[in-house]
Structure formats: C-alpha cells, structure tokens
Amino acid sequence: MKMSHRNDKVWNYTTPGIPDDLFIRGEVPMTKQEARVITLSRLRLTEDMTVWDIGAGTGSISIEMALQCKRGKVYAIERNPEGIELITKNMEKFQVYNIEVIEGSAPEVLDKLPVPDRIMIGGAGEQLEEILDYSDKVLKVNGLIVTNCITIETVYDTLNWLEKHEYEDIDVVCVSVARAKKVGKRHMFQGLNPIYVISGRKGYAYNLS
C-alpha cells in the first residue's frame, strides 16, 4: 500500500515572496509580493535577530520576517483592530509563532520592547518623525531601518531624516510592478501602485557624538 505524506504547511519554501492570495486579507492594506521581496532583501535578516514591524497591517511582512528569523523574534505593531485579527489569523495559517503582536500606536507602545536589530516601518501616518526619533535611540549600532513609502512627502521626510542623522548606506528603490491579467483570450498588464523602499544603516558618528 502506498502511503501519502501530508504536509499542512502553507509555505514550504525558504525563498521570500509568498503569493498574495495565500494570506488571509480584509480591508487593511497589504504589501504586495514583489515589494515585499525587495523590502526583505533590504532588511538583511539572520536567524537570531530581533525585529520590529511598525504598522504591520495584515502581517505579510511580519510572517516572512519570522520565517527567516527562526531563532529570533518579530514584534508586529498595529493599531487597527482588524489588522490585529488578521495578523493573528495569518500566524495560525502559516504556523509561525515567533511573532508577538503589539496592539497600539507607535511610538507610544515601543518603550517596553526589546532592543531591535532591524526596524521595519510600513505605516507611520503623521507620527513618522517621532517613530524615527525613537527608533534611532534604541536601534543597535549598524542596525537597519527600512521604510515603505507610498507618498512623495513620506519619501522626502524619510530621506531628510536619515541624512540629518548621518545614517550610512542610504538606499532608495521604487518598486513599480505590472502583472499580466487575462482579457478574453489575450493578456494585458495591469499596474500596481508604486512603493518606495528606503533603507539606512545606523552608524557611530551621529549617535555617539
């Protein structure tokens, strides 16, 4: 008799870029697959890191970070109750349990969290500068801050802050993706909203002066 080997895991691969339709989704915005891959590449994670995901939304980036930080911990910070519920459901779906969900607004809820190796900012609203200021105080030297921006103003404000605080290896990439969609018997490309992924490394000069 031939035995079947059942695997209950939703995502069995080590490569990033979980398809969007595998996540449980609601009305909360979610970082799309292609932008997520670029974001993860800028975070440069290792297995034992402590990572903050500020404005975690549905938890798509938190899930992928947790899969890479198997011996580490991801703190998913989200103020939207629907987002909290979606993150929790996606943790269960992907069987990822090294995520701690923190309900509330940043930077107010950040003071009790462990010192991070990496900080991901996916949603900051009008609190961007305050969040960046607090992040700079606690982030380890050589730690990375990565932000996902959708407005020109946020791009400008983030770059201005990183340069003012003498962050190093500042990098900006615009992720503009078009996916093929079937129309009748043919295919056409449909564009997604562009996202700017900005990263910077905390150096010694500013923070130790």
C-alpha positions in Angstrom: 0.0 0.0 0.0 1.3 3.4 -1.0 1.4 5.9 1.9 0.7 9.6 1.4 2.8 12.1 3.2 0.6 15.0 4.2 2.2 18.4 4.8 0.0 21.0 6.5 2.4 23.9 6.0 1.1 26.6 3.6 4.5 27.8 2.5 7.2 25.1 2.3 10.0 27.2 0.7 12.9 29.2 2.0 12.7 31.8 -0.7 10.8 35.0 0.2 7.8 36.2 -1.8 4.7 34.4 -0.5 1.9 34.9 -3.1 -0.6 37.5 -2.0 -3.6 35.2 -2.3 -2.2 32.8 0.3 -2.7 35.5 3.1 -6.0 36.0 4.9 -6.9 39.5 3.9 -9.5 42.1 4.8 -9.8 45.8 4.2 -6.4 46.5 5.7 -3.7 47.4 3.1 -1.1 44.7 2.4 2.4 45.0 1.0 2.3 43.1 -2.3 4.5 40.1 -3.1 7.1 41.9 -5.3 7.5 44.9 -3.0 7.8 42.5 0.0 10.7 40.7 -1.6 12.6 43.9 -2.2 11.8 45.0 1.4 13.1 41.7 2.8 16.3 42.0 0.8 17.0 45.4 2.3 16.4 44.2 5.9 19.3 41.6 5.6 18.0 39.3 8.3 19.7 36.5 10.1 18.1 33.7 12.1 18.6 35.1 15.6 17.5 38.8 15.1 15.0 40.8 17.0 12.9 42.8 14.5 10.2 45.4 14.9 7.5 45.7 12.2 5.7 49.0 12.8 2.4 49.3 11.0 2.2 45.6 10.4 -1.1 45.6 8.6 -2.2 42.1 7.7 1.1 40.7 8.9 2.5 39.7 5.5 6.0 41.2 6.1 6.0 40.0 9.8 5.2 36.5 8.6 8.1 36.5 6.1 10.5 38.0 8.6 9.6 35.4 11.2 10.2 32.6 8.8 13.7 34.0 8.2 14.4 34.8 11.9 13.6 31.2 13.1 15.6 31.7 16.4 14.7 35.3 16.7 11.6 37.3 17.4 9.4 39.6 15.4 7.2 42.3 17.1 4.3 43.2 14.9 3.0 46.6 16.0 -0.5 47.5 14.7 -3.2 49.9 15.9 -6.1 48.8 13.7 -8.2 46.0 15.5 -8.9 44.4 12.1 -5.2 44.3 11.4 -4.5 42.7 14.8 -7.1 40.0 14.0 -5.6 39.4 10.5 -2.1 39.1 11.8 -3.2 36.5 14.4 -5.1 34.5 11.8 -2.1 34.6 9.4 0.2 33.4 12.1 -2.0 30.4 12.7 -2.4 29.7 8.9 1.4 29.8 8.3 2.2 28.1 11.6 4.5 30.9 12.6 4.7 31.5 16.4 7.9 33.7 16.9 5.8 36.8 16.4 4.4 38.9 19.3 1.5 41.1 18.3 1.6 44.6 19.9 -1.7 46.5 19.8 -1.4 50.3 19.8 0.2 53.3 18.2 3.9 53.9 17.8 6.0 55.3 19.3 3.9 55.1 22.5 3.9 51.3 22.7 7.5 50.8 21.8 9.1 51.5 25.2 8.7 48.0 26.6 10.0 46.1 23.6 13.5 44.5 23.4 16.3 46.4 21.6 15.9 45.7 17.9 18.5 44.7 15.3 16.2 45.8 12.5 13.2 48.2 12.3 10.7 48.0 9.5 8.2 50.9 9.2 5.3 50.1 7.0 2.8 52.6 8.3 3.6 55.7 10.4 1.0 58.2 9.4 1.7 61.6 10.9 4.0 60.1 13.5 6.8 59.3 11.1 9.4 61.7 12.7 8.5 60.7 16.2 8.8 57.0 15.3 12.2 57.5 13.6 13.5 59.6 16.5 12.6 56.8 19.0 13.9 54.1 16.7 17.2 55.9 16.5 17.5 55.9 20.3 17.1 52.2 20.7 18.4 50.6 17.4 21.7 48.8 17.7 24.7 50.4 16.0 24.9 49.0 12.5 21.2 48.2 12.7 19.0 48.9 9.7 15.8 51.0 9.4 13.7 50.2 6.3 10.6 52.1 5.4 7.9 51.5 2.8 6.6 54.8 1.4 3.7 55.4 -1.0 3.6 59.3 -1.0 6.2 61.7 -2.2 6.1 63.6 1.1 6.9 60.5 3.1 9.9 59.7 0.8 11.2 63.3 1.2 10.7 63.2 5.0 12.4 59.8 5.4 15.4 60.7 3.3 15.8 64.1 5.0 15.7 62.4 8.5 18.2 59.7 7.5 20.6 62.2 6.1 20.2 64.6 9.0 21.0 61.8 11.4 24.0 60.7 9.4 22.8 57.2 8.6 25.0 55.3 6.2 24.4 53.2 3.1 21.2 55.0 2.4 19.3 53.3 -0.4 16.1 54.2 -2.3 14.4 52.0 -4.8 11.0 52.5 -6.5 9.2 49.2 -6.9 6.8 49.6 -9.8 5.1 46.3 -10.8 2.7 45.3 -13.6 1.1 41.9 -13.5 -0.4 40.1 -16.5 -4.2 39.8 -16.4 -6.2 37.7 -18.8 -8.6 39.6 -21.0 -10.6 37.2 -23.2 -8.1 35.0 -24.9 -5.2 37.5 -24.5 -3.3 39.1 -21.7 -2.7 42.7 -20.7 -0.6 44.2 -18.0 -2.2 45.9 -15.0 0.0 48.2 -12.9 0.1 48.2 -9.1 0.7 51.3 -7.1 4.5 52.0 -6.9 6.2 51.7 -3.5 9.4 53.4 -2.4 11.6 51.2 -0.3 14.1 53.3 1.7 16.9 51.8 3.9 19.7 53.2 6.0 22.3 51.8 8.5 22.8 53.4 11.9 26.5 54.4 12.1 28.6 55.6 15.0 29.2 59.3 14.2 25.9 60.9 15.0 24.7 58.7 17.7 27.9 58.6 19.8 28.8 62.3 19.5 
